[in-house]
Amino acid sequence: MKALSASLVAILYAAISVNAMAADYEETAPVPADANLAEPAEIFNTSGTLTAEPLSDAYCDACSSCCDGRFRSDREFDTFIEPISNPLWSTDPRSITRARFVFLNQMIPGSSVIGKGDLQVYALEISVALNERLSIIAERDGFTTLQAQGIANDQGWADIAAGLKYVLHRDVCSQFIVSTGFQYELTQGTQGVFQGNGDGVWNPFITAGKKLGDYHVIGIVGMHLPNNNQESESIFYSLHLDRQLTCRSYAVLEFNGINYTDSGNALAVNQEGGDFINLGANNVTGNDFGSLAAGATIKLTDDLTAAAAYEFPIMGRRDLFDNRFYFQMSVMY
């Protein structure tokens, strides 16, 4: 109950903070171009020099020369950064070409159905921008090791997932972007690390991002829909908030949640594995899980980014999740 109360306070505080940021942003919004001013406002143009003319609607709607070229990332939202936690499902709304190495270390509590232990994942996520709106994504793969007191230690390959993402709304001038997409998860992984179960899973999602002064907000919601009832079905959602501290460094706060909408039939237990593991538990319908992650992102160069975060449960159940540490390196084209 204390954890639930604390989480509600945290969510309320986040909502108030975002409201305040939005109000500050509106108060400091640029003066309209048709305002009756003694002198025109000075604005930087795309070449980095000052111009007395405001940006045209054509510029705001078009992709500038930095996006020209096959498979290049959409660079009109370059102050945005990717979410760190929940890397399998928390998808960046931009159309980008990048490779991201992901390492996570998850501690498993002694109250879990497999006993106290830990889990490591080493993955390489790939995204390829076909143009400024359509991209191919492959956010789930890699190698994992699992050690727990209640089962034999094992290691093996994760299930692979890939799909498409499409930008529905792209407003460069207001720095607002909305995308939708899906991933399809195969079942070729190693069963000793709770992969390779079921008969495939669909993960449709919608993701949106908005710049508010020095802050960026990204929200994601989606579903985990197995092709059969061997695995559990769930709704997942994430909220990312970052503040740009310098031109290359960001402070990051994220909330992740899962609601199990339908149980599986693989195991007669009342716990589930979260984003990476699906036990197929037969008694989890209505169960909730919520966690908070805090971390930082540093742009080492314009194309190379490093990020780290620590995540812990704040509401609902813990199941197989005691805490997590993330480290990521990303290179963008």
Order of alpha helices (4+ residues) and beta strands (2+ residues): alpha-beta-beta-alpha-beta-beta-beta-beta-beta-beta-beta-beta-beta-beta-beta-beta-beta-beta
